[in-house]
């Protein structure tokens, strides 16, 4: 079974130069607008077909089962040091900045509250997603893109393997599962790092910070963080796998697809972050 998600633009029926001079400017403008819109809808349709075929690949667990375990290690376990490092520095910086921005008369427990809210609601899932978009997403695109240009994907089809079930589904499942796990770890490390820095480098006491961490806490805040992480994991796996799967033009095409995948994934994560905040922010108040 062969999959193709590229569409060619049909040739124009009549060259612009054959129209009267006074009409060429308007015709050229409207044709550019038409091509842009047509290309946009073609890209949306191509991704829709890719998603449909990926979902169809879930019906072959014998194909994606064992590979999913390996991808969970590659995406999740191998990314733990990077996620912990980023969360630790961000938590410490947030705590320091918050403490030294407080004016006289404000309770020091605000530092714990601000650190917890910033890490759990925003920085934990967002920075974990953006960092893994560069580390894991680029790797996904490069691997699949290299397999495409070296015809290894065609060889899978020749051997009666569904390439989407073998290549895309494991990465999608692994990223969807492991991003929330990494986010839980990043949230904990970020808040704990803020606690350590606040107590060790400022005039705050342990009781002040812990009081702030407990203040106005609601379990949905953690659920909200995990919702974001799940969406980010799906976005990383889907976008990067798609860009790798449609790679052409050899090594140059692999590099171009990898760069495009990281940019598109990062923008997608930011858009999902904004949409999630707009939809669920009213439910975060304890």
N, C-alpha and C positions, 0 to 999 in steps of 0.2 A: 504494500500500500504506500503510495507516494503522497506526501503532503507539500503543498505550496501555498505560501501566504503572501506572495507578492503579486501586485496587479500592475499591468502596463496601461499607461494612458493611451486612449485611442487617438489616432492622428486627426488633426483638424481637417475639415472637409474643404475649406477654402483658405488659402494663405491671406494673411492680413494685408500684404502689399498689393493685392488685387482690388482692394476697395478704394474708393476715392480718398484723396489725401485728408480731407476735412473729417472723415469718419474713422481714420485709422487709430487715432489716439483713444477714442472711446471704445472701439472694438478691442484694441490691445489690452486696455484696462479691464474690461469685463471678462475677457478670456483668461487673464491672470487670476482674477477673483474666482472664476469658475473652476480653474484648475486647482487652486488652493483648497476650495471647499470640497471638490471631488476627491482630492488626495486625502483630506482629513477624514472623510467618511470611509474611504477605502482602507485607511489605517485602522479605523475603529472596527470595520467589518473583519479585517484580517485578524485582529486580536480576538474578536468574538469567535471566529472559527477556531482559532488556536485554543481558546478556553474550552470550547465545546469538545474538541478532540482530546484535550487533556483530561477532562472529566470522564470521557469515555475510557481513558486508560486506567481509571480506578477499578474497572471490572476485571483487571488481570493482576491480582495480588501476588501470584507466583512470580511475576516479572519484576514488580517494584518492591516486594517485601524486604528482601535481603539488602538491596541497595539503599533502602531508606535508613537502615541502621547505620550504614557507613556514612551516609550524608549527615545524620544527626551528630556523629562524632566530628565530622569536618566542619559543619556549620556551628555547632554548639560548643562541644568540649574544647576544640582548638581555639575558640574565640574567647574563652573565659579570661585569660590574662589581659587581653586588650580591653574587654568590657570592665573588668575590675579596676584597671589602671585609670581609665577615663572617669569612671564613677568616683573613685577616691579623690582625684584632683578636683573634680567639679564640686563635690560635697564640701571639701575643705575651703575652696574659694568662696562658695556661696555663704558659708558660715562666717568667714572672716569679713567679707564685704557687708553682710547684714549687721554684724556687731558694730563695725566702725561707722556705719551710717546712722545708727540710732542716736537721737538727741536726748538730752537729759530729761529724766522723768518717765521714759518708756521702760516697761518691764523687760528684763533681759531674756525672759522666756520666749519673747517674740522671735529670737534667733532660732530656737528649736522649731517653732511653728513654721517660720519661713523656709528653713532648710528642708523640713519634711514635705511641705507642700510643693516646693519647687522641684525637688528630686522626684517624688512619687508621681506628681501630676504631669510634669513636663519633661524635665531634663533626663530622667532615667530612661523612659521609653524612646524619647526622640533622639538623644545622642547615641544610644545603643543601636537604633535603627540606622542612623546616618553613618556611623562607623562601620557597621556590618555591610552597608550598601557598598562601601569602598572595598572592604576586605573580601567578604563572601560573594557579593554581587559581581564584582569584577572577575573573580575566579570562575563563577558559574558561566558567565558569558564567554570567557576565553576558552574554557574547556569545551563547551558545546560548539562554539564557533570553530574551533580547531577540528573537532570531529566532523563538522559540516564540510569545511573546505578540503579536508583530506579524505572525504567520501566514506568515513566510518559509519555515518548515519545511513547511507545507502546500503552499506554492507549489513547493518542490522535488519533493514527491510528485506534484503535478499534472504536472510536466515529466518524470516517469518517472525521477527521480533517487532513489536510496536515500539518505535523509538521514543514516542512520547511517554509511554508507560514505563520505559526503562530509564529515560534521562530526566524527564520533566516532573513526573509525579513524585518520585522520591525526594527531589529537592523542594518541591512545594510542601509536602508533608513535613519534612525535617525543619524547614524554616518556620512554618506555622507553629510547630511545637516548641522549638528551641528558642525562638525570640522571646516569648513570655518567660521562659526559664531564666534566660540571661538577664531579662529586665528585673525579675525578682531579685537576683543576685546584685545587680547594679543598684537597685533601690536601697537594699540593705547596706551595701558598702558605702554608698553616697551619704546616707544619714549617719552611719557610724563614723565615717571620716569627718563629717561636720561636727559630731560630738567630740571626737578626740582633739581636733584643732581648736574648737571653742574652749575646751577645758585647759588645754596645754598652752595655748598661745594668747589667750585673752583673760580678762578678769571674771569670766563666767564660772559658775560652779556646775558640778554634775547635776545637781537638783534643778537648777534653772533650765538647763537644756532639756532634760527629760520631761519637765513640766510642760515645756512648749511643744515637745513631740506628741504628748498625750492630748494637748488642747484641741478641742473641736475635731477629733478624729472620727471618721466614718468608714466602715468597711468598704463602701462603694468606691472610695478613693483608690484602693488597691485594685478593685475590679476594673475601674476606669483605666488605670495604668496598663493592666494586662490586655484590655480590649485594644488599646492603641498598639501594643506590641504585636498582637496577633495580626492586625491589619497590616502593620509594617512588614512582618515576616512574609505574608502572602504577596505583598507588592514587590518585595525584593526578589522572591523566587520567580514570580510570573514575568515581570518586566525583563529581568536579566536573562532568563531562560529563552524568552521569545526573541530578544535581540541576538542571542547566540545562535538560535535555531535558523534564523533567516540570513546569517552571515554569508557574504560572497566575496570574491576578489582576493582570495589568498590571505597572506599574513597582514597585508595592509587593511583588508576588510575586517579581520579579527580585532586589530587595534582600534579601528573606527567604531565597530560595534561595542567594544568594551567601554570606550569613552562615552558613547551615546547612552549606553545602559546605565552607567553610574549617574549621569546627569538626570536622565528621565526618572530614575528611581528616587533620587534625592528630592526632586521637585514633587513627585507623587507622595512621598512621605510627608513633606511639609503641607501639601494640600489635605491629605487625610488627617493630619494633626489638627489643622484649622477646622475642618468639618466636624471632627469628633468633639472638639471643644465647644463649637457652636451648638451641637445637639445635646450634649450631656452636662455642660457646665452648671446648669441650674440644679442638677441633682447631687452636686458635690458637697453642698453645705451640710454639716453634721447637724 
